[in-house]
Amino acid sequence: MCHLGWPPLGACLILAVLGTPLVTNGHVQADNIEGLGVDIASAAEADIPIADWPASDGGSRRTKRGWVWNQFFVLEEYTAKDPLHVGKLHSDSDPGDGKMKYVLTGDGAGSIFVIDDRTGDIHATRRLDREEKAYYTLTAQVVDRETGNPLEPPSEFVVKVQDINDNAPQFLDGPYHGTVPEMANVGTPVIQVTATDKDDPTYGNSARVVYSLLEGHPYFSVDPHTGEIRTALADMDREAREEYKVIIQGKDMGGHMGGLTGTTTITITLTDVNDNPPKFPKSNYGISVPEMAPLGFMVGQIHAEDADVAENAAMTYTILNAEVSGTFLVETDPKTQKGIITLGKPLDFERKAYYQLLVQAANTHVDSRFTARGPFRDSATVRITVQDEDEPPIFLADVYLMEVSENSSAGSYVGSVSAQDPDRAKQTIHYSINRNLDPERFFDINPQSGALRTARVLDREVHPWHNLSVFAKEDGGFGLSSEATVAVRIRDVNDNAPQVNTEEEVLACERTTHGKVLRELTAVDLDEGVPSFRFSLLRDNPNFTIIHNPNKTAQLLLRPGSVLQAEQSPMLLPLAVSDGGSPSLTGTSTLTVRVCSCSPDGYVASCAKGALIRGPGLSAEALIAILACLLILLIIVVLFVTLRRKRKEPLLAESEGDVRETVVSYDDEGGGEEDTEAFDIAALKHVEGGIAGLPDQGARRDIKPEHAIPPGVLRRCWPEAQGGGEMGSFLQDMLLEADRDPSAPPYDSLQVFAYEGAGSVAGSLSSLDSRASTDSDQNYDYLNDWGPRFQKLSAMYADGGSNSGD
């Protein structure tokens, strides 16, 4: 049953397949073997001729190769209720006592494929689908049932699922869309479709698909083997029908009966070609345009229809009659393919009321295959009517140039302007001057005739030109107006006498030789175009003469034999100058000549009576201003000195009158003994701080005494102080200190001291002590010993004491 030497332990597989022949054309088919050894099944699967099979007796008819079994077949989609018997495993060493166990492992073992461990029969437990899994790899082995030890090495084999026609063709890329140009020839390829069959293409005709056309006749056809769709009808017109629906069927089994089918839909669109010429819907068009329309104004639109689309419908418009091609222009709108007619020149209803245009529309892209269909262009007539509008007056000239002589009397005629109404109504025109340009009203205009006249006497030297603006306005209609410029040139008249330039004096040196040029004479004339100047002396002068130059100037020279002397200076020369105008005018002026002493090299050293050449110098007005400033400064100085002197007067009047006249009374209430800010009491307590001859460094803001009082003066003022005791010495020291201290009050100020002295005969000067004692206890005779300054005080207290005693 098994080939000698393989499997090593003699394992064999017996297949049981029912209902198919065993031998075909001298070969054994492995799926038709039942009860054969493994070696025979392997040879059959390999499609080996029977003559080459191994002998059944274990020998070999031929020994070219060793036999290997490894592949078996099972029909897919098995629909019987019982499990499908796949084959049988059997070992030659199996005595049949059940001690050997057959084991099956691999793909689907135990779930899809099961084995009877005693008999070795293999069954498929469920239906198999080749499209799901085409083959299964399994391993067979024989083991000891009790110990589980392998009795033979494992053998691997493959179970292939044999295909049946159970899948219909499918068009995976559908639905399809295809395009083909209109007017295409028969047989022009459109699109190719492909159907896919999941069945095994290597086995039978299950996957062989044939294509056929179910819908789309008679316009298209399909190749049954390739699925390519072609045109079947010539001259298909896109403008008649643009889209077609085609249904293709794919059938397997080579298209034979029993084959499965699948369908798909193809949408085929005809693409456009330029097979239609442009065509105007009508041959005549009427358009109107306003007379006053600006240049570039859109007059109207025309449109030639073209059944084609996109670039095949592109066209250009042209005006064929050249006589109006400049007045009107036509261009194509690239989006709408319409002809846009615009205005190229101004219109005048009175000159031409309508225009007739011949407009042609022609395709831009022409297909040479369809030129036989006729010319791809068309033409139409466009009649344009000009609408009359009220127009403003029109001047005969935009700018008028006029002339008038200066000094002409008011009302002199200057010129005329003229404007006309271009409309057929011919309205009356009225003229006026724009006074914004003639605010001084030099001119007037006749409202009806447009005649321009002078309103005032004109002076060319003031205004040589006048630029006017004249309005022309219609009386009726909308009262439209227009404006023109009038430039009036004032012609010059010789009305200004020339003048000699005599601003600078002529300085001549003594003993100047004759023929020397003393001054070049020039003249100024406000008139224009003066041909020449004629200079002359109003009176004959023995010393000077004039020679004319060709450039309208002259030279002042010293006559031969004349000698100038300084005593003659200054000399006044009356001069006259006349122009060459008509009539000739003469102007006079006086030239001053001074005779000066000069150095040998001709430099002016001195002139009589200050005749030296003055530089730019100061004018009389400037000198007056300077003197006024000096006078003001002098007044300020005098006032300052006066105020300074007033500030140096004594603060207290030194009079022999009542001392109360020099006491200043204030209505301020003091702060008592604790008030240390009202005054500085340090000066009152500083008795011996002063050093003779050294001023104290205080914060005095009063005027510093100009001269310190010498000691002798002090003694003269108060001789009794020398014998006044301690109080006299104290007062003398304080007075000396105050005189030498620049920060102390002036010497004639009232000084207050707080020191009373020790062992004074007068006792305390405090008002408190004086109030405590009676008047009878006071003796004021000692005040007489203090000198004249205290006599008044002594008399006052003496009178008071007597009165009190009374």
Secondary structure, DSSP 8 states (H G I E B T S, - for coil): ---TTSSTT-EEEEE---SS-SEETTEE-GGG-SS--HHHHHHHHTT-BGGGS--TTS--S--SS-----EEEEESS---SS-EEEEEEEETT--SSS-EEEEEEETTBTTTEEE-TTT-EEEE-S---TTT-SEEEEEEEEEETTT--BSS--EEEEEEEE--S----B-TT-SEEEEEETT--TT-EEEE---B--S-TTSTTTT--EEEEEE-TTTEEE-TTT-EEEE-SS---TTT--EEEEEEEEESGGG-TT--EEEEEEEEEEE--S-S--B-S-SEEEEEEETT--TT-EEEEE--B-SS-GGGG-EEEEE--GGGTTTEEEEE-TTT--EEEEE-S---TTT-SEEEEEEEEEESS--GGGGGG--SEEEEEEEEEEE------EES-SEEEEEEETT--TT-EEEE--EE--STT---EEEEE-TTS-TT--EEE-TTT-EEEESS---TTT-SEEEEEEEEEESSTT--EEEEEEEEEEE--S-S--EE--SS-EEEETT--TT-EEEEE-EE-SSS----EEEEESS--SSEEEEE-TTS-EEEEE-TT----GGG-SEEEEEEEEESSSS--EEEEEEEEEEEEE-TTS-EEEETTS-S---S---HHHHHHHHHHHHHHHHHHHHHHHHHHHHTS-SS---SS-GGGG---------GGG--SSS-THHHH-SS---TT--------S---SS---HHHHHHH-GGGGGSHHHHHHHHHHHHHHHH-TTS--TTS--------SS-SS----HHHHHHS-GGG---GGGGGG-GGGHHHHHHHHHHHHHHH-
